[in-house]
């Protein structure tokens, strides 16, 4: 039941921001889990290939959710603010 100890630290659509937060957490010895998924229900890569993306910004096509242990949440929030 380890998953019950996880708390959501951050939701972002920025690849750069999630990478920055992950680095901060790793440097401070805080274990984390990242879940990511497409903002759209369609397959973004397939749409881009078929339609050329039609101006869609793929840099923000994915949602990143970062979770930490509930005992680390307050410290993690302080570090990434």
Helices and strands as residue ranges (DSSP letters): G 2-5, E 6-12, H 15-27, E 32-38, H 44-51, G 52-55, G 58-60, E 62-69, H 73-80
